[in-house]
Amino acid sequence: MTYAGILGHERQKAILKRAQTSGRLAHAYLFEGPEGIGKRLVALALARSLFCVTKNGCGECPACRKVDHQNHPDLHIVEADGNTIKIEQIRALQKELSFRPLEGERKICVIEAAEKMNASSGNALLKTLEEPAGHALLILLTSRPDAVLPTIRSRCQRLPFSRLPTATIRRALTEADAGNEAHAHILATLSDGSFHKALGRDRDLYLERRKVILKAVTALSHGSYLPLFELAAELAEEKERLSEILDILRAFYRDLLLCQHGWPEDDLVNRDLIEKIRRIAAQESPQMLLRKIEAINAAYFYLERNVNGQLVFDVLLMRLTATQSQH
């Protein structure tokens, strides 16, 4: 992937190009921004341009092809082993960086989810950041810069990345999906600026399972706790996608509120559920919808603090059905 093939992030790409051209690349960068917006793609595009025989990431030379297949001997990618990046992984990386490059002019290391380094692995990496080998370039990626050790942050050049504009993602998705604007609108809106989420594992969740989830939630009735707890347990099983499920619920209740206030259909996320939205919006008060959105926001808060997922959804569904009529 060349810089030109990466959607958005023009400022970040320009900064890295200028630094490379002028020979002023930092020895360590911290790419920070939300997950799935292209930080890894930019890191690999930088590696490709540095290894490329033409120094512009031609895509044709052996070095470029090796980067594309992630088997270049001087490119090292460190990912979490389970929930953490362990000290053994950092020590193995340090050993690799102690050797001279095999094919390129430098060794490049990309550390995914740098916030997953624990105290021991983070402190081990500090030695490399403080006394970098002249041929080493480290690129740390993180969606949670505040969770990265302050001493690591201070030794890297920080490069913030922003979410991609919804309109940009919508256009790209429409082109990729043979002009299906309905799908592109839903995916672009719910993906929250992440092209990876829109095209990756969450595509089916946003397009098809979204309808199933919303049907199940709006079918719940106040005081009927058994189906409520069963649905909460079912949703909580999707441990890796709990935040995305909350995104779906929040967008739906936001649509109800907008519908009540006469906003045009084009401004709604769930355009394909417009009849359902109109029907439920007519039965709810604006005050109750605001309380339900507050309940969803509270669920985000507790998930971020590692509260048990089923407990979070138990409480959320009870709050969503507190005064909810049967639909």
VMD Tcl script that draws the C-alpha trace (Angstrom):
set ca {
  {0.00 0.00 0.00}
  {1.44 3.35 -1.08}
  {0.60 6.69 0.52}
  {-1.59 7.48 -2.47}
  {-3.67 4.36 -1.89}
  {-4.51 5.29 1.69}
  {-7.79 7.07 2.26}
  {-7.37 10.42 4.03}
  {-4.63 11.47 6.50}
  {-3.07 13.87 3.96}
  {-1.36 15.98 6.63}
  {0.26 12.99 8.32}
  {1.47 11.57 5.01}
  {2.92 14.94 4.00}
  {4.82 15.27 7.31}
  {6.40 11.83 6.89}
  {7.27 12.43 3.23}
  {9.01 15.72 4.06}
  {10.93 14.15 6.93}
  {12.07 11.29 4.70}
  {13.07 13.57 1.84}
  {15.06 15.86 4.14}
  {16.65 12.98 6.05}
  {15.05 14.12 9.29}
  {12.93 11.14 10.25}
  {12.67 10.71 14.01}
  {14.04 7.49 15.48}
  {10.64 6.77 17.08}
  {7.06 7.81 16.29}
  {3.83 7.40 18.21}
  {0.90 7.22 15.80}
  {-2.15 7.89 17.95}
  {-5.82 7.87 17.03}
  {-8.95 5.68 17.00}
  {-8.76 2.04 15.95}
  {-9.15 1.08 12.32}
  {-8.61 4.49 10.74}
  {-5.38 3.69 8.88}
  {-2.46 4.21 11.30}
  {-0.99 0.78 10.47}
  {-1.40 1.39 6.73}
  {0.53 4.66 6.99}
  {3.26 2.96 9.04}
  {3.65 0.22 6.42}
  {3.58 2.77 3.59}
  {6.48 4.57 5.30}
  {8.37 1.28 5.64}
  {7.72 0.47 2.01}
  {9.02 3.83 0.79}
  {12.16 3.48 2.93}
  {12.95 -0.02 1.70}
  {11.97 0.63 -1.93}
  {14.83 0.80 -4.45}
  {13.32 4.03 -5.84}
  {12.55 5.39 -2.32}
  {8.94 6.13 -3.27}
  {7.21 2.78 -2.68}
  {6.99 1.76 -6.32}
  {5.12 -1.48 -5.57}
  {7.10 -3.39 -8.16}
  {10.52 -4.00 -6.66}
  {11.26 -7.03 -4.46}
  {11.50 -4.86 -1.33}
  {8.02 -3.38 -1.85}
  {6.51 -6.79 -2.46}
  {8.13 -8.16 0.70}
  {6.67 -5.31 2.76}
  {3.25 -5.95 1.21}
  {3.49 -9.60 2.29}
  {5.09 -8.60 5.60}
  {8.06 -10.91 5.11}
  {10.81 -8.32 4.67}
  {13.73 -9.41 6.92}
  {14.25 -5.86 8.21}
  {10.58 -5.22 9.05}
  {9.43 -6.41 12.49}
  {5.84 -6.20 13.67}
  {5.07 -6.70 17.37}
  {1.50 -7.52 18.40}
  {0.01 -8.37 21.76}
  {0.37 -11.95 22.94}
  {-3.09 -12.33 24.42}
  {-4.03 -9.16 26.26}
  {-0.52 -7.76 26.70}
  {2.77 -7.19 24.95}
  {5.15 -9.17 27.10}
  {8.69 -8.33 28.12}
  {9.97 -11.40 26.23}
  {8.63 -9.89 23.00}
  {10.45 -6.61 23.64}
  {13.68 -8.41 24.47}
  {13.41 -10.44 21.25}
  {12.88 -7.17 19.36}
  {15.91 -5.59 21.03}
  {18.02 -8.56 20.00}
  {16.87 -8.15 16.38}
  {17.62 -4.43 16.43}
  {21.14 -5.08 17.71}
  {22.04 -6.65 14.34}
  {22.72 -4.70 11.19}
  {20.00 -4.61 8.51}
  {20.05 -7.56 6.12}
  {18.67 -5.92 2.97}
  {17.66 -2.34 3.67}
  {19.46 0.66 5.08}
  {17.65 0.35 8.40}
  {15.50 -1.90 10.54}
  {11.89 -0.85 11.07}
  {9.68 -2.03 13.91}
  {5.93 -1.46 14.15}
  {4.41 -2.03 17.60}
  {0.65 -2.55 17.41}
  {-1.55 -1.42 20.31}
  {1.38 0.01 22.25}
  {-0.93 0.68 25.19}
  {-0.91 -3.09 25.81}
  {2.69 -3.00 26.99}
  {2.72 -3.68 30.71}
  {5.10 -1.90 33.09}
  {7.94 -4.38 32.58}
  {7.75 -4.49 28.78}
  {7.30 -0.71 28.60}
  {10.32 -0.08 30.78}
  {12.33 -2.55 28.73}
  {11.48 -0.63 25.55}
  {12.66 2.61 27.17}
  {16.28 1.52 26.87}
  {15.90 1.17 23.11}
  {14.15 4.55 22.87}
  {16.82 6.24 24.98}
  {19.76 4.66 23.16}
  {18.44 3.84 19.69}
  {20.62 2.04 17.19}
  {21.46 4.35 14.31}
  {19.74 2.08 11.83}
  {16.51 1.55 13.83}
  {13.11 3.19 13.29}
  {10.33 2.39 15.76}
  {6.67 3.19 15.05}
  {4.27 2.69 17.94}
  {0.54 2.59 17.20}
  {-2.09 3.29 19.82}
  {-5.75 4.18 20.16}
  {-5.21 5.09 23.83}
  {-2.14 7.33 24.13}
  {-2.92 8.12 27.77}
  {-2.46 4.43 28.57}
  {1.09 4.45 27.15}
  {3.82 5.13 29.72}
  {4.53 8.89 29.86}
  {8.25 8.17 29.59}
  {7.62 6.36 26.29}
  {5.38 9.11 24.96}
  {8.04 11.73 25.74}
  {10.69 9.84 23.75}
  {8.60 9.52 20.59}
  {7.54 12.09 18.04}
  {3.77 12.06 18.40}
  {1.66 12.11 15.26}
  {-2.10 12.31 15.90}
  {-4.56 10.75 13.45}
  {-8.22 11.75 13.24}
  {-11.31 9.79 12.26}
  {-12.10 9.86 8.57}
  {-15.04 12.12 7.64}
  {-18.29 10.20 7.20}
  {-18.76 11.62 3.69}
  {-15.30 10.35 2.67}
  {-16.05 6.83 3.89}
  {-19.50 6.89 2.28}
  {-18.08 7.77 -1.14}
  {-15.41 5.06 -0.92}
  {-17.91 2.45 0.22}
  {-20.36 3.34 -2.53}
  {-17.61 2.79 -5.10}
  {-16.54 -0.47 -3.46}
  {-20.10 -1.82 -3.23}
  {-21.24 -1.26 -6.80}
  {-23.08 1.93 -6.01}
  {-25.13 0.62 -3.07}
  {-25.72 3.96 -1.37}
  {-28.04 2.55 1.31}
  {-25.38 0.16 2.61}
  {-22.68 2.80 2.28}
  {-24.70 5.30 4.35}
  {-25.30 2.86 7.23}
  {-21.73 1.56 7.29}
  {-20.15 5.00 7.04}
  {-22.29 6.39 9.85}
  {-21.93 3.50 12.29}
  {-18.24 2.86 11.63}
  {-17.40 6.15 13.37}
  {-14.65 7.17 10.98}
  {-13.08 3.72 10.69}
  {-12.82 2.34 7.17}
  {-11.54 -0.92 8.64}
  {-14.68 -1.35 10.73}
  {-16.92 -0.52 7.78}
  {-15.36 -3.16 5.54}
  {-14.13 -5.62 8.17}
  {-15.64 -7.77 10.86}
  {-18.44 -5.31 11.69}
  {-19.98 -5.14 8.23}
  {-22.55 -7.89 8.85}
  {-23.22 -6.55 12.35}
  {-24.10 -3.13 10.98}
  {-26.09 -4.30 7.96}
  {-27.98 -7.42 9.04}
  {-27.57 -8.17 12.73}
  {-28.39 -4.55 13.52}
  {-32.00 -5.19 12.45}
  {-32.22 -8.33 14.61}
  {-30.83 -6.54 17.66}
  {-33.16 -3.55 17.29}
  {-36.17 -5.81 16.78}
  {-35.31 -7.78 19.93}
  {-34.69 -4.70 22.08}
  {-37.85 -2.86 21.00}
  {-39.91 -6.03 21.56}
  {-39.03 -6.09 25.26}
  {-41.68 -4.95 27.72}
  {-41.41 -3.45 31.17}
  {-41.57 -6.04 33.95}
  {-40.91 -9.03 31.70}
  {-37.48 -9.86 33.06}
  {-36.77 -13.36 31.73}
  {-36.58 -12.38 28.02}
  {-34.70 -9.24 29.05}
  {-32.00 -11.19 30.89}
  {-31.83 -13.76 28.08}
  {-31.24 -11.01 25.50}
  {-28.65 -9.34 27.75}
  {-26.80 -12.66 28.05}
  {-26.93 -13.17 24.28}
  {-25.57 -9.70 23.55}
  {-22.88 -10.00 26.23}
  {-21.51 -13.12 24.53}
  {-20.20 -10.88 21.73}
  {-17.39 -9.70 23.98}
  {-15.34 -8.08 21.21}
  {-18.26 -6.06 19.83}
  {-20.09 -4.70 22.86}
  {-19.18 -1.09 22.05}
  {-20.37 -1.55 18.47}
  {-23.71 -2.91 19.72}
  {-24.04 0.20 21.88}
  {-23.27 2.30 18.78}
  {-26.23 0.65 17.04}
  {-28.57 1.30 19.97}
  {-27.47 4.91 20.39}
  {-27.90 5.64 16.67}
  {-31.40 4.16 16.76}
  {-32.60 6.22 19.73}
  {-30.97 9.29 18.23}
  {-32.96 8.64 15.05}
  {-36.17 8.50 17.12}
  {-35.36 11.87 18.65}
  {-34.54 13.45 15.29}
  {-37.73 12.03 13.81}
  {-39.78 13.60 16.60}
  {-38.24 16.97 15.82}
  {-38.99 16.75 12.10}
  {-35.50 16.17 10.74}
  {-35.36 14.88 7.14}
  {-34.95 11.15 6.56}
  {-31.55 11.70 4.93}
  {-30.18 12.74 8.34}
  {-31.15 9.44 9.97}
  {-28.79 6.48 10.29}
  {-31.43 3.75 10.02}
  {-33.13 4.94 6.85}
  {-34.12 1.38 6.02}
  {-36.17 1.21 9.23}
  {-38.04 4.46 8.70}
  {-41.54 3.02 9.32}
  {-40.40 1.45 12.60}
  {-38.77 4.73 13.60}
  {-41.91 6.75 12.91}
  {-44.11 4.31 14.82}
  {-41.94 4.17 17.93}
  {-41.14 7.91 17.87}
  {-44.87 8.61 18.03}
  {-45.14 6.56 21.24}
  {-42.18 8.00 23.16}
  {-41.69 11.39 24.79}
  {-38.53 13.40 24.05}
  {-37.64 13.31 27.74}
  {-37.80 9.51 27.84}
  {-35.68 9.19 24.69}
  {-33.05 11.46 26.24}
  {-33.02 9.26 29.36}
  {-32.52 6.17 27.21}
  {-29.62 7.78 25.36}
  {-28.15 8.69 28.76}
  {-28.51 5.03 29.78}
  {-26.58 3.95 26.68}
  {-23.85 6.50 27.42}
  {-23.63 5.12 30.97}
  {-23.20 1.62 29.51}
  {-20.20 2.86 27.49}
  {-18.75 4.32 30.69}
  {-19.00 1.04 32.60}
  {-17.67 -1.09 29.74}
  {-14.59 1.12 29.51}
  {-14.00 0.37 33.19}
  {-14.21 -3.38 32.63}
  {-17.53 -3.92 34.40}
  {-19.00 -7.33 33.54}
  {-20.63 -7.11 30.11}
  {-23.77 -9.04 31.02}
  {-24.35 -6.88 34.09}
  {-23.96 -3.76 31.94}
  {-26.56 -5.01 29.44}
  {-28.90 -6.25 32.20}
  {-29.02 -2.73 33.63}
  {-29.17 -1.06 30.22}
  {-32.11 -3.11 28.97}
  {-34.01 -2.53 32.20}
  {-33.49 1.22 31.76}
  {-34.51 1.07 28.09}
  {-37.76 -0.72 28.99}
  {-38.50 1.29 32.13}
  {-41.46 3.11 30.55}
  {-41.28 1.64 27.08}
  {-44.54 0.59 25.53}
  {-44.74 -2.67 23.62}
  {-44.00 -2.05 19.93}
}
mol new
graphics top color blue
foreach p $ca { graphics top sphere $p radius 0.5 }
foreach p [lrange $ca 0 end-1] q [lrange $ca 1 end] { graphics top cylinder $p $q radius 0.2 }
display resetview
